[in-house]
Amino acid sequence: MSKEKPWAGRFKEKTARSVEEFTVSVEFDSRLAYWDILGSKVHARMLARQGIISEEDAQKIIEGLEKIWREIESGRFRWRSELEDVHMNIEAALIELIGPAGARLHTARSRNDQVATDVRLYLRDEIDDLCRRLQGLQQALVDKAEENIQVIMPGFTHLQHAQPILFAHHLMAYFEMFQRDRERLADCRRRLNYCPLGSAALAGTGFPVDRHFVARELGFTAPCANSLDAVSDRDFIIEFLGAAALIMMHLSRLSEELILWMSSEFAFVDLPDAYCTGSSIMPQKKNPDVPELIRGKSGRVFGHLLSLLTTMKALPLAYNRDMQEDKEPLFDTVDTVKTAVAIMGEIVAHLKPRPERMREVCEEGFLTATDLADYLVEKGLAFREAHAVAGRVVAYALERGRRLWELSLEELRRFSELIDEDLLERLSIEGSVARRNSFGGTAPERVKEAIASARTRLSQDET
């Protein structure tokens, strides 16, 4: 393989070793090899189709690229840092393998449009994989919700007891979050699915290329409309990082709740030992390390988003070497989010709720006080007056260490003559949950509808 750089003709001096070490990117962008070769094979076919190179040369190029890919896939390919990046390594290997025909591959393109195409192809596939993993997590949430449709837990606002809700209703809230995440990824995929190849360095090319053919063959919607924008644009990466940051934020919120719920103070759920770790000094410990790590890893993804925004914010058009810094944040984000989504799906699938403990807590915090206020409103009292009456009843019960449904009808009527026997059923935990039957509410029939709707959406997305 030639040690001379493809662009060395203009230069009289060799590149300083320190510069080579500082600018090299092949250590991480070799990850793009599959998509680089895929794009190069289509580019070669287009060049021959347009009469820019011969059919014979195109066939040699394609066969050579396929042989190089087999070497890469088997781990036998030798990456050379002095050749800077994945593109120049593959091109140099091709020229060494097939001779002058290999040197014709780079006709009518630049590394600028080449790398922009590679990254779009790579990210398109990764988005598809991530969406499948999110579907798996959603499926686990739906299954767990359906298994526990009768389990009632305390709902919280400000981390204070608020109203009783179904555990399934709580899980289905996360289903909706991850549904929005998949929709955002689909939007991102749609916008990135335009092909930069043929834009060359920045101005397009004088060769009679067929950019529409290349775009079709690579599965793109169309070629990018402006050559300058095509090589300058990294919006699609930033948009993905934004969507990924939201996914990690949602995973972190779910992780936080699992961590709280597994604590002895809550004790709402348990996880099998296989998904927990212990302490090196305290034998009794069973730590939710996996949710803690997911919660912690959200920060690195948020950081990658800010990093690339900062890199791009002051770059003039078109390509600048700063843009080499887009790949490591992207690759790390893809790896982090995919792994976090997959393992959270496993955690949810193995989650063991503790209904008795949830019920015990539901009975401690006056969670049906709103039902008392609503009852009085239905009897004709203005809501603010009803709210005040319910508050006084709560204070009365607190002073005596009793629950609302343990107060007698005579005691309740001291606060309002509108109260009658039909209130007592309203103050029960089950009665409260059952009455929250507005669309999207926590009543069992509504949650069953939500689960059925979710299953329909998941099955439609699979077809």
KOLKEVO-99770 format. One line per field, with one value per residue (C-alpha): residue in one letter; x, y, z. Coordinates in pm, 1 decimal, decimal comma. Layout:
BEGIN
rest <- (A  ...)
x <- (X  ...)
y <- (Y  ...)
z <- (Z  ...)
//
This chain:
BEGIN
rest <- (M  S  K  E  K  P  W  A  G  R  F  K  E  K  T  A  R  S  V  E  E  F  T  V  S  V  E  F  D  S  R  L  A  Y  W  D  I  L  G  S  K  V  H  A  R  M  L  A  R  Q  G  I  I  S  E  E  D  A  Q  K  I  I  E  G  L  E  K  I  W  R  E  I  E  S  G  R  F  R  W  R  S  E  L  E  D  V  H  M  N  I  E  A  A  L  I  E  L  I  G  P  A  G  A  R  L  H  T  A  R  S  R  N  D  Q  V  A  T  D  V  R  L  Y  L  R  D  E  I  D  D  L  C  R  R  L  Q  G  L  Q  Q  A  L  V  D  K  A  E  E  N  I  Q  V  I  M  P  G  F  T  H  L  Q  H  A  Q  P  I  L  F  A  H  H  L  M  A  Y  F  E  M  F  Q  R  D  R  E  R  L  A  D  C  R  R  R  L  N  Y  C  P  L  G  S  A  A  L  A  G  T  G  F  P  V  D  R  H  F  V  A  R  E  L  G  F  T  A  P  C  A  N  S  L  D  A  V  S  D  R  D  F  I  I  E  F  L  G  A  A  A  L  I  M  M  H  L  S  R  L  S  E  E  L  I  L  W  M  S  S  E  F  A  F  V  D  L  P  D  A  Y  C  T  G  S  S  I  M  P  Q  K  K  N  P  D  V  P  E  L  I  R  G  K  S  G  R  V  F  G  H  L  L  S  L  L  T  T  M  K  A  L  P  L  A  Y  N  R  D  M  Q  E  D  K  E  P  L  F  D  T  V  D  T  V  K  T  A  V  A  I  M  G  E  I  V  A  H  L  K  P  R  P  E  R  M  R  E  V  C  E  E  G  F  L  T  A  T  D  L  A  D  Y  L  V  E  K  G  L  A  F  R  E  A  H  A  V  A  G  R  V  V  A  Y  A  L  E  R  G  R  R  L  W  E  L  S  L  E  E  L  R  R  F  S  E  L  I  D  E  D  L  L  E  R  L  S  I  E  G  S  V  A  R  R  N  S  F  G  G  T  A  P  E  R  V  K  E  A  I  A  S  A  R  T  R  L  S  Q  D  E  T)
x <- (0,0  142,8  257,1  202,9  -110,4  -360,8  -332,1  51,7  112,1  77,1  317,5  697,6  732,8  600,8  333,6  479,3  429,7  256,4  9,0  -64,3  -135,1  -351,8  -560,9  -603,5  -962,2  -938,8  -934,5  -1302,8  -1433,4  -1327,9  -1668,2  -1812,6  -1631,4  -1940,3  -2133,3  -1826,5  -1785,3  -2158,1  -2158,5  -1839,0  -1982,8  -2289,3  -2071,6  -1858,8  -2167,0  -2296,3  -1963,4  -1969,4  -2337,9  -2264,5  -1959,6  -1719,8  -1520,4  -1529,5  -1754,3  -1440,4  -1288,9  -1617,9  -1635,4  -1276,1  -1354,9  -1664,2  -1491,5  -1194,7  -1417,9  -1598,3  -1267,5  -1157,3  -1483,7  -1428,2  -1085,4  -1232,2  -1513,4  -1269,7  -1034,8  -747,6  -748,7  -461,0  -571,9  -294,3  -305,0  -83,7  -369,0  -586,6  -933,9  -1151,5  -1192,8  -824,2  -740,3  -994,6  -900,4  -528,3  -596,6  -811,7  -541,1  -283,9  -520,5  -646,1  -404,6  -495,3  -866,2  -882,1  -748,5  -1053,0  -1305,8  -1271,6  -1370,9  -1654,5  -1661,0  -1477,4  -1426,9  -1664,9  -1969,5  -1839,4  -1831,5  -2162,7  -2318,0  -2151,3  -2277,0  -2632,0  -2632,2  -2491,2  -2732,4  -3032,3  -2959,9  -2893,7  -3221,4  -3406,2  -3234,4  -3301,8  -3669,8  -3692,8  -3537,2  -3780,7  -4065,9  -3929,6  -3928,1  -4281,2  -4392,5  -4246,6  -4433,9  -4764,5  -4718,9  -4632,7  -4928,8  -5170,7  -5033,1  -5100,6  -5423,2  -5579,0  -5282,6  -5347,3  -5064,4  -5040,6  -4997,3  -4768,9  -4727,8  -4430,8  -4340,5  -4631,4  -4930,7  -5186,7  -5451,3  -5472,0  -5397,8  -5348,3  -4989,4  -5067,6  -5168,1  -4831,0  -4646,1  -4850,7  -4740,8  -4390,3  -4529,3  -4653,3  -4317,0  -4131,5  -4394,4  -4312,3  -3944,1  -4000,6  -4199,7  -3916,9  -3667,6  -3893,2  -3903,9  -3525,9  -3483,6  -3713,5  -3512,6  -3170,1  -3268,5  -3125,6  -2806,9  -2502,9  -2299,9  -2229,0  -2197,7  -1820,7  -1618,1  -1884,5  -1980,9  -2098,3  -1904,3  -1851,6  -1877,3  -2214,6  -2307,3  -2655,0  -2720,0  -3077,9  -2955,8  -2712,8  -2981,1  -3226,6  -2971,2  -2874,4  -3235,9  -3245,8  -3555,8  -3365,5  -3031,3  -2961,5  -3085,4  -2787,0  -2428,8  -2299,1  -2556,4  -2506,3  -2143,6  -2195,6  -2504,2  -2482,5  -2834,0  -2940,1  -2681,1  -2777,5  -3144,4  -3068,4  -2866,1  -3161,9  -3399,4  -3149,1  -3120,6  -3498,6  -3491,8  -3225,2  -3421,8  -3725,7  -3513,8  -3359,5  -3701,7  -3810,2  -3478,8  -3528,4  -3870,9  -3740,0  -3462,6  -3714,7  -3960,5  -3689,6  -3586,7  -3704,8  -3895,2  -4114,5  -4074,4  -4319,7  -4123,1  -3846,2  -3597,2  -3440,2  -3087,2  -2960,4  -3037,8  -2886,7  -2545,8  -2419,6  -2187,7  -1822,6  -1863,4  -2234,4  -2364,2  -2732,1  -2726,2  -2911,7  -2837,6  -3027,6  -2701,3  -2839,1  -3106,2  -2847,2  -2607,9  -2881,7  -2963,3  -2593,4  -2535,5  -2803,8  -2549,8  -2297,6  -2564,0  -2677,5  -2311,8  -2267,4  -2561,1  -2413,6  -2069,2  -2180,8  -2399,7  -2094,0  -1875,1  -2116,4  -2232,9  -1964,0  -1851,7  -1862,2  -1976,2  -1871,8  -1664,4  -1426,8  -1205,5  -1386,8  -1663,1  -1446,3  -1557,9  -1912,9  -1843,5  -1724,7  -2022,8  -2255,8  -2106,5  -2099,7  -2457,7  -2578,4  -2402,8  -2520,0  -2884,7  -2923,7  -2775,3  -2978,4  -3306,9  -3243,2  -3150,0  -3440,9  -3668,6  -3522,5  -3565,9  -3932,1  -3999,4  -3857,6  -4003,7  -4202,7  -4459,1  -4560,1  -4936,7  -4982,5  -4725,3  -4870,0  -5215,5  -5083,3  -4937,7  -5257,9  -5440,8  -5200,3  -5216,5  -5579,1  -5556,6  -5934,9  -5973,8  -6029,6  -6319,4  -6479,6  -6443,7  -6583,3  -6879,7  -6967,5  -6940,6  -7187,0  -7419,6  -7410,5  -7122,6  -6872,2  -6538,9  -6336,5  -6582,9  -6581,4  -6200,8  -6201,6  -6454,0  -6250,2  -5936,0  -6106,1  -6219,9  -5861,5  -5733,0  -5998,9  -5901,6  -5531,6  -5583,4  -5756,6  -5524,9  -5801,0  -5859,4  -6134,5  -6344,4  -6314,5  -6507,9  -6874,0  -7149,8  -7239,3  -6883,9  -6871,0  -7202,0  -7055,4  -6864,0  -7146,2  -7513,0  -7475,8  -7291,9  -7498,1  -7438,8  -7349,8  -7022,0  -6877,4  -6823,7  -6660,2  -6394,1  -6267,8  -5947,4  -6124,9  -6412,9  -6175,6  -5986,6  -6306,4  -6447,1  -6144,5  -6300,2  -6245,8  -6052,9  -5692,1  -5781,6  -5682,9  -6016,4  -5965,5  -6179,4  -5982,1  -5647,1  -5760,8  -5854,5  -5510,7  -5339,6  -5547,3  -5469,7  -5099,8  -5094,1  -5263,2  -5007,9  -4719,2  -4857,2  -4918,1  -4561,0  -4425,8  -4598,2)
y <- (0,0  337,7  558,8  873,2  1067,1  1110,3  1488,4  1499,0  1645,2  2006,8  1966,3  1971,6  1854,9  1548,4  1597,9  1639,2  1335,3  1548,9  1674,4  1320,9  1212,3  1517,9  1496,9  1122,7  998,8  640,8  513,9  597,6  661,5  311,5  230,1  376,2  125,5  -75,0  234,2  388,0  78,8  63,5  424,2  371,0  67,1  263,0  560,0  332,2  187,1  538,1  649,7  355,8  404,7  766,9  675,8  853,9  534,4  202,1  -87,2  -297,5  -52,3  -27,7  -406,7  -422,0  -147,7  -325,1  -660,9  -498,4  -316,8  -640,2  -812,6  -524,5  -546,2  -917,6  -835,6  -563,6  -788,7  -1067,9  -830,7  -887,7  -536,0  -317,6  37,6  293,6  613,7  802,3  771,7  978,0  833,8  545,6  685,1  717,3  381,8  202,1  394,9  326,7  -42,3  -54,0  104,0  -140,1  -429,3  -350,5  -87,4  221,2  136,8  198,8  550,4  632,9  570,9  919,0  1084,9  1338,5  1322,2  1459,3  1329,9  1610,1  1459,2  1107,3  1136,3  1321,5  1030,4  766,0  920,6  951,4  587,5  480,0  685,9  578,2  214,5  295,5  485,3  181,7  -40,7  201,6  222,4  -156,8  -150,8  117,4  -97,9  -383,0  -160,3  -43,4  -405,0  -485,9  -191,1  -298,7  -660,2  -557,7  -319,1  -587,7  -838,6  -591,8  -425,2  -458,9  -321,3  20,0  248,6  601,3  868,8  1157,6  1525,9  1705,6  1351,2  1382,3  1150,5  1280,9  1037,0  659,9  532,8  198,5  77,5  -6,9  354,1  468,7  226,3  332,8  692,8  576,7  394,3  730,9  897,1  632,4  653,4  1021,9  928,6  688,6  950,8  1201,4  947,6  881,7  1255,4  1275,8  980,3  1138,0  1460,9  1295,0  1066,8  1286,8  1202,9  1435,6  1230,2  1428,6  1756,0  1701,0  1946,5  2217,9  2339,2  2022,9  1865,7  1921,3  1550,3  1429,5  1243,7  1107,5  1201,8  1074,8  725,8  721,8  843,5  575,6  295,4  391,9  413,3  791,4  995,9  1225,1  1402,4  1699,2  2008,4  2236,2  2114,8  2367,9  2273,3  1902,3  1901,6  2159,6  2015,5  1833,1  1926,6  1565,6  1455,9  1735,3  1647,9  1285,1  1384,1  1594,6  1301,5  1075,7  1322,3  1309,6  929,0  931,9  1186,9  957,7  656,7  856,5  950,5  587,1  487,7  740,7  599,3  243,6  349,9  513,9  225,0  -29,6  157,0  22,0  348,2  280,4  -95,4  -82,1  -313,5  -567,2  -675,9  -1020,3  -1048,7  -1082,2  -713,8  -580,1  -567,1  -583,5  -392,3  -475,4  -398,0  -419,3  -775,4  -679,7  -444,6  -504,3  -203,0  -86,9  -9,3  -54,3  218,0  435,6  394,1  471,8  783,6  875,9  808,5  1060,6  1330,1  1213,9  1215,5  1565,1  1667,0  1526,9  1736,1  2053,6  1960,6  1938,5  2247,5  2434,1  2290,6  2396,1  2733,1  2949,0  2745,9  2920,9  2720,8  2470,9  2188,1  2265,2  2015,2  2098,5  1877,4  1573,3  1618,5  1510,7  1138,5  1045,7  1214,4  1049,3  701,9  715,6  840,9  561,2  297,9  447,1  490,8  154,9  -29,6  168,6  110,8  -260,9  -322,0  -110,3  -336,8  -634,7  -459,5  -378,7  -735,7  -875,5  -609,2  -749,5  -510,1  -544,4  -474,4  -515,7  -249,3  -12,1  -62,5  2,2  336,0  427,1  404,0  637,1  968,8  1089,2  1016,5  1035,2  1389,1  1519,1  1275,4  1438,7  1781,1  1652,3  1500,0  1832,7  2006,1  1755,7  1845,4  2209,5  2360,9  2581,8  2401,3  2644,4  2606,2  2228,7  2229,9  2416,8  2177,0  1875,2  2034,3  2079,0  1715,1  1605,1  1818,0  1665,5  1310,7  1386,6  1508,1  1182,4  949,4  813,8  763,5  945,1  632,5  557,6  873,6  820,6  984,1  1188,7  1324,1  1407,4  1593,5  1832,9  1986,7  1996,3  1899,7  1805,9  1490,2  1171,9  797,0  777,2  957,0  660,4  448,0  745,3  765,8  410,7  356,7  143,5  389,7  677,7  494,9  376,3  730,1  865,2  741,8  1038,0  960,2  894,3  848,8  578,6  392,5  23,0  33,6  333,5  169,5  -148,4  65,1  229,9  -109,9  -234,1  85,0  48,6  -308,6  -197,1  78,3  -159,3  -420,6  -157,1  -29,1  -380,6  -421,5)
z <- (0,0  -99,0  186,3  -21,8  62,8  -221,4  -192,3  -166,5  -514,2  -397,1  -103,4  -89,4  270,7  445,7  708,5  1056,7  1276,1  1538,3  1276,0  1159,3  1514,1  1580,7  1263,1  1225,2  1239,2  1113,7  1472,3  1495,7  1142,5  1029,8  1175,1  853,1  628,2  529,3  423,8  258,1  40,6  -30,1  -154,0  -354,4  -536,4  -643,4  -740,7  -962,0  -1129,8  -1196,3  -1345,2  -1588,8  -1667,4  -1759,7  -1967,7  -1732,4  -1670,2  -1852,6  -1754,3  -1712,6  -1463,8  -1274,1  -1241,3  -1116,1  -862,8  -735,5  -704,4  -533,4  -286,1  -203,1  -136,0  87,8  280,8  341,7  481,5  704,5  823,9  910,9  1092,9  846,8  701,0  821,1  897,2  851,8  1055,1  807,1  553,6  789,1  750,3  640,0  286,9  206,2  363,9  146,8  -165,8  -119,1  -60,3  -373,7  -590,5  -456,5  -522,3  -875,1  -1004,5  -1214,8  -1224,8  -849,8  -896,5  -1114,0  -834,2  -687,0  -1014,3  -968,4  -590,1  -285,8  63,9  158,4  -13,1  51,1  430,0  438,6  249,3  465,8  788,2  654,7  546,9  882,9  1088,6  883,0  970,2  1334,8  1364,0  1228,4  1486,1  1770,1  1675,8  1691,8  2038,1  2151,7  2025,0  2235,5  2543,2  2467,8  2429,3  2770,9  2923,6  2767,1  2875,9  3231,1  3243,5  3127,0  3379,5  3662,3  3551,1  3898,2  4095,9  4252,4  4359,3  4497,9  4233,6  4323,0  4255,5  4414,2  4530,4  4774,0  4784,0  4535,1  4404,9  4364,1  4013,9  3846,2  3830,7  3469,1  3404,7  3534,3  3306,2  3005,4  3057,4  2962,5  2660,6  2533,2  2598,6  2399,2  2124,9  2082,9  2078,7  1790,5  1604,2  1647,5  1514,3  1215,4  1143,7  1174,2  938,3  683,0  679,4  665,4  377,4  100,9  -83,8  -89,3  -342,0  -655,8  -466,3  -474,0  -263,0  -248,6  -598,7  -771,3  -1058,4  -1430,1  -1502,0  -1636,5  -1319,1  -1247,7  -888,1  -901,0  -995,4  -702,7  -461,9  -577,2  -560,1  -204,9  -90,4  -52,6  -127,6  -365,0  -401,7  -174,1  -357,0  -292,9  -323,7  -72,4  188,3  117,7  233,7  509,3  675,5  1005,7  1115,8  1080,4  1338,0  1575,9  1532,2  1611,1  1916,5  2031,4  1988,9  2164,4  2453,6  2497,2  2494,6  2764,7  2965,5  2955,3  3047,6  3331,0  3470,7  3461,8  3620,8  3899,0  3976,6  3978,8  4216,4  4448,8  4423,4  4509,8  4823,6  5159,0  5214,8  4909,3  4852,0  4559,7  4329,0  4329,2  4065,0  4028,0  4158,8  3800,7  3742,1  4064,0  4230,3  4585,9  4813,5  4872,3  5244,3  5335,9  5289,1  5308,0  5008,1  4679,9  4464,1  4150,7  3971,4  3619,9  3651,1  3823,5  3530,6  3278,9  3479,2  3481,6  3113,0  3020,4  3104,3  2845,9  2572,6  2672,7  2657,2  2306,1  2184,6  2329,6  2196,3  1835,1  1858,5  1982,1  1705,6  1432,0  1560,8  1397,4  1094,7  758,0  455,3  330,7  483,3  770,0  949,2  1273,4  1136,3  1194,3  1555,7  1469,3  1464,2  1811,1  1982,9  1732,1  1765,2  2144,3  2155,9  1929,5  2141,8  2471,9  2378,0  2205,8  2502,9  2757,5  2573,5  2538,1  2901,0  3026,2  2825,6  3012,9  3347,5  3281,1  3166,3  3493,0  3722,4  4016,0  4165,1  4530,5  4530,6  4905,5  4984,3  4724,8  4873,2  5222,9  5114,1  4928,5  5258,8  5440,2  5262,2  5220,9  4847,9  4804,8  4940,2  4585,5  4554,2  4857,2  4696,2  4364,1  4548,7  4705,2  4367,0  4222,1  4512,1  4407,9  4607,1  4424,8  4380,0  4594,0  4881,2  4832,1  4836,5  5168,4  5322,8  5212,0  5357,3  5695,9  5690,3  5621,9  5909,8  6139,2  6038,2  6080,3  6434,9  6521,5  6328,8  6109,7  5738,0  5549,6  5502,5  5874,2  5963,5  6036,7  5834,7  6141,0  6166,0  5795,8  5806,1  6064,8  5776,0  5521,0  5525,9  5156,2  5256,4  5249,3  5261,4  4890,2  4971,2  5159,0  4847,1  4677,8  4947,9  4888,7  4690,2  4428,4  4402,2  4341,5  4067,0  3897,8  3876,1  3685,8  3362,1  3133,1  2815,0  2910,6  3277,1  3523,9  3546,3  3461,8  3146,5  3018,3  3088,3  2914,5  2613,4  2624,0  2631,4  2336,3  2142,8  2220,0  2094,7  1773,1  1721,0  1781,4  1540,4  1270,9  1307,3  1255,6  917,3)
//
